[in-house]
């Protein structure tokens, strides 16, 4: 599987908009980079737990 040119352009555009709109406010007032990284890891873990619970619930 490979990324299409259009898909890569869309991702690049999204990253540019995110950087322009979100990053400055997070850098100026938000938590530090290490804290954000820790929070992102926690959210990924929780998401995995919810996915697992949803699969288990579907078998009941």
Backbone bond lengths (Angstrom), bond angles and torsions (degrees), N, CA, C in turn:
res aa  C-N    CA-C-N  psi(-1)  N-CA   C-N-CA  omega(-1)  CA-C   N-CA-C  phi
1 X - - - 1.442 - - 1.529 108.13 -
2 X 1.303 116.57 139.39 1.455 120.85 -178.34 1.525 109.86 -133.91
3 X 1.299 115.20 155.19 1.455 121.25 176.68 1.519 109.35 -78.63
4 X 1.329 115.91 135.31 1.461 119.34 176.69 1.522 109.38 -80.54
5 X 1.290 116.16 162.79 1.468 120.85 177.19 1.526 110.28 -61.45
6 X 1.327 116.28 -41.49 1.469 120.20 179.45 1.528 110.80 -65.34
7 X 1.333 116.83 -40.28 1.459 120.44 178.83 1.521 112.03 -64.92
8 X 1.310 116.45 -42.29 1.465 120.75 178.23 1.527 110.58 -64.01
9 X 1.326 116.67 -40.17 1.472 120.64 179.02 1.527 110.52 -65.08
10 X 1.326 116.91 -39.81 1.462 121.12 178.44 1.519 110.64 -63.32
11 X 1.321 117.05 -44.69 1.467 121.03 178.87 1.524 111.40 -63.67
12 X 1.308 117.02 -41.02 1.458 120.95 178.41 1.524 110.57 -64.09
13 X 1.325 116.63 -43.20 1.464 120.63 178.05 1.511 111.73 -62.15
14 X 1.332 116.48 -42.84 1.468 120.86 178.20 1.530 110.31 -61.46
15 X 1.315 116.97 -44.65 1.468 120.73 -179.83 1.523 111.12 -61.87
16 X 1.309 116.99 -38.83 1.469 120.50 179.28 1.525 111.09 -66.13
17 X 1.328 116.78 -43.70 1.474 120.23 179.24 1.524 109.99 -65.88
18 X 1.327 116.78 -44.61 1.467 120.73 178.94 1.526 110.37 -59.03
19 X 1.316 116.18 -46.22 1.463 120.58 -179.93 1.520 111.21 -61.56
20 X 1.324 117.14 -41.14 1.466 121.32 -177.69 1.528 112.07 -70.98
21 X 1.336 117.91 -36.90 1.457 120.37 -172.74 1.524 114.67 -98.45
22 X 1.304 117.69 -37.07 1.453 120.49 -173.43 1.520 113.56 -97.90
23 X 1.292 116.54 -44.29 1.460 120.48 -172.67 1.528 113.82 -58.10
24 X 1.332 119.96 -44.56 1.473 118.11 -178.10 1.532 113.43 -60.89
25 X 1.329 117.32 -40.03 1.465 118.45 -179.47 1.522 111.29 -70.31
26 X 1.315 117.55 -35.98 1.461 120.31 178.49 1.519 109.96 -68.55
27 X 1.317 116.93 -42.23 1.471 120.14 179.90 1.519 111.45 -65.65
28 X 1.334 116.30 -37.56 1.454 119.83 -175.14 1.515 114.39 -76.99
29 X 1.325 117.02 -38.13 1.456 120.00 -171.94 1.516 113.70 -128.65
30 X 1.287 116.95 -16.81 1.459 120.41 -172.78 1.508 112.97 -84.31
31 X 1.320 114.05 -176.63 1.464 119.57 178.63 1.523 111.10 -67.22
32 X 1.296 116.29 161.90 1.459 121.36 -179.71 1.523 111.67 -69.58
33 X 1.322 114.71 169.20 1.458 121.44 -176.78 1.529 112.20 -60.01
34 X 1.314 117.39 -41.62 1.465 120.65 -179.51 1.527 110.76 -64.51
35 X 1.323 117.07 -41.07 1.460 121.00 178.68 1.519 110.56 -64.87
36 X 1.325 117.11 -43.52 1.464 120.36 178.02 1.523 111.23 -62.03
37 X 1.308 116.71 -39.71 1.457 120.65 178.00 1.523 110.80 -63.31
38 X 1.328 116.47 -42.83 1.464 120.87 177.66 1.529 111.02 -63.21
39 X 1.326 116.27 -42.62 1.466 120.19 178.95 1.526 111.59 -64.38
40 X 1.315 116.55 -40.53 1.466 120.56 178.36 1.525 110.33 -62.18
41 X 1.320 116.99 -41.41 1.464 120.57 178.41 1.527 110.41 -64.02
42 X 1.324 116.78 -42.03 1.461 120.85 178.23 1.529 110.58 -62.28
43 X 1.332 117.29 -44.08 1.464 120.60 179.73 1.521 111.29 -63.50
44 X 1.329 117.67 -39.13 1.472 120.04 176.45 1.523 111.01 -63.08
45 X 1.329 116.07 -40.93 1.467 120.21 178.42 1.523 110.82 -63.64
46 X 1.332 116.50 -47.64 1.461 120.11 178.86 1.518 111.60 -61.46
47 X 1.301 116.88 -39.83 1.459 120.77 177.69 1.526 110.41 -60.08
48 X 1.311 117.14 -40.89 1.457 121.44 177.20 1.517 111.55 -63.00
49 X 1.339 116.92 -41.22 1.464 120.23 177.79 1.530 110.95 -61.85
50 X 1.335 115.93 -44.04 1.463 119.80 -179.98 1.526 111.31 -65.94
51 X 1.322 117.36 -39.13 1.464 120.32 176.65 1.527 110.04 -61.40
52 X 1.319 116.48 -44.51 1.465 120.81 -179.45 1.530 110.08 -64.37
53 X 1.331 117.34 -43.01 1.463 120.39 178.93 1.528 111.06 -63.84
54 X 1.306 118.00 -38.98 1.463 121.54 179.19 1.524 110.49 -64.84
55 X 1.329 116.90 -40.88 1.485 119.40 177.64 1.522 110.16 -64.74
56 X 1.332 117.20 -41.24 1.460 120.52 179.62 1.531 110.38 -65.76
57 X 1.315 117.13 -41.36 1.461 120.93 179.97 1.521 111.52 -64.69
58 X 1.317 117.07 -32.15 1.468 120.54 -179.54 1.518 112.03 -69.01
59 X 1.336 116.71 -18.74 1.465 119.02 -179.17 1.519 112.17 -93.56
60 X 1.319 117.79 -3.87 1.473 120.43 -178.67 1.516 111.61 -76.82
